[in-house]
């Protein structure tokens, strides 16, 4: 693809943003008032209040014995600033990225854990801070009197995940460029351009880092029906970036790699070319259409096969691998439709806490038979699950276990979220789990390896009753015993999305 076309494509990404529509600008925002009233009744909603527009820093109070082999940093990201300029965002995914660093430099050396959190000073937040109010549309929100944009990065809030790289810590969104931060201070440097030809192309928040250091990622441009594929060498240099036409691409959030393939799963979620409101108002679920699975060869980045599954919605995949008999297997948290995103996580922002069990995801196994050209699926368990992860050394090959957040389907939780950290033993087909106290809301938990190869789980949670966020460490091989150590902060942070562990 010629450079001119790539630049045009980056501009076409601006089609993601609706420019039409006006909401009456009021002095007092009804969503903010409704949320404040709901928070009085249900204090666990503290997790969705949002952070203040300031830096956070503290030395955490450690209880238990921090593992000596576990030294490094846990970086996390998530929507942080939900309210700004007397206006509250209408969707949980819209808030500006709040990047956190949990730093445990000494392993067992006194168990000191230092925490730091800063908002990513994107172009968008910088403009809005200067104006003292929201100026630009977001995925699920349309503030009063929005301004025009010139490209997707004008809307980039860098709020989904992180990726530690040589050029710094990258804060990842999914419809635009990564935003680079200083790995120590978390100070914002600016958008990253991997090459002049790829400026502004979308780089998703779920890159897959292989054990040998190669990195793969995808991006999508909904308005132009384009798929972008990225490949970096172990030296972190960009090897290839290609753009493919994929009709009705929708908004795929995650993807997978195997030894020879990239897998992109495309749920039947259409995006209307134009219309009033925010992007979320232009999404159309089409359950009569199939979910498509693109099997793309790593060798030439061409599509080898397109297989079909029943209509379904998947935010996150666990892992994929080739099983040696011509079959690709993968595992994902599968929901019947995107109702959690299109309804529940929107209403939550004004404090409405509906039962979302019917649109929750469950753990599923999939088989792609390339020779027969068929795809099949089976449900593994009835518990509600999200945030699956495997140890970094197993990405793209057969994995012994998956770590997830879960909740028993028949349990009415004391709060609106998931309440267990689970380990699914993929070889035995068995589960083990530890249920959080009812006063705590867990976030994504990551399986990580210590310097000596020991296996751990790192996971954050919000103790909403105490108004404190915390970080727990579990033994991966005995999660049911509960955390071996906890580090508690003197403040509460909003519930976020994804993180990565960087060993010291
Ligand atoms: Fe995600």
Boltz pocket constraint, residues with backbone or C-beta under 6 A from the ligand:
constraints:
  - pocket:
      binder: B
      contacts: [[A, 160], [A, 205], [A, 206], [A, 253], [A, 254], [A, 315], [A, 316], [A, 497], [A, 498]]
      max_distance: 6.0
